[in-house]
Amino acid sequence: MKLDSEVTVAKDYDKYNDDAKGNGLKGCLTNTRLSKEEVIAQYKQLWQVEKTFRISKKDLRIPPLFHY
């Protein structure tokens, strides 16, 4: 990289504060007929499925599984 002229850097505090408003929010898009409370409850249980896959892959020493 080559800079031929002087560069000025400044923080955009308005943009920073706008971005901070959405921190911690997640969105879910689904085609199910479950209520939003049921979808959230099911999503919170996802870690158990992921943990099971991690354990089975580690213990069985199987290669990565790619599916479409």
C-alpha positions in Angstrom: 0.0 0.0 0.0 1.2 3.4 -0.8 -0.2 6.7 0.5 0.6 9.8 -1.4 -1.2 12.3 0.8 -2.1 12.9 4.4 -4.8 10.7 5.9 -7.2 11.8 8.5 -9.0 9.3 10.7 -12.0 10.1 12.9 -14.6 8.1 14.8 -18.2 8.4 13.7 -19.9 8.3 17.1 -23.4 8.5 15.6 -22.8 5.4 13.6 -21.3 3.7 16.6 -24.3 4.5 18.8 -26.7 3.3 16.1 -24.9 0.0 15.7 -24.9 -0.5 19.5 -28.8 -0.5 19.6 -28.9 -3.9 17.9 -26.2 -5.7 19.9 -27.5 -8.9 21.4 -30.5 -9.2 19.1 -31.0 -12.3 17.0 -33.6 -13.0 14.3 -35.1 -16.3 13.2 -36.8 -17.0 9.9 -38.8 -20.2 9.7 -41.6 -21.8 7.6 -43.1 -23.7 10.6 -46.6 -23.2 12.0 -45.2 -23.2 15.6 -45.7 -20.1 17.7 -42.8 -17.8 18.3 -42.5 -19.0 21.8 -42.2 -22.6 20.7 -39.7 -21.7 18.0 -37.5 -20.0 20.6 -37.8 -22.9 23.0 -36.7 -25.3 20.3 -33.8 -23.1 19.3 -32.6 -23.0 22.9 -32.3 -26.8 22.8 -30.1 -26.8 19.7 -26.9 -26.9 21.8 -27.8 -30.5 22.8 -27.9 -31.7 19.2 -24.6 -29.9 18.4 -23.0 -31.4 21.5 -24.1 -34.9 20.5 -22.6 -34.5 17.0 -19.3 -33.2 18.5 -19.1 -36.2 20.9 -20.0 -38.7 18.2 -17.4 -37.3 15.7 -14.7 -37.2 18.4 -15.4 -40.7 19.7 -15.9 -42.4 16.4 -13.1 -40.4 14.7 -15.2 -40.0 11.5 -14.3 -37.4 8.9 -16.4 -34.2 8.5 -19.9 -34.8 7.1 -21.1 -32.4 4.4 -24.7 -32.5 3.3 -27.0 -30.4 1.2 
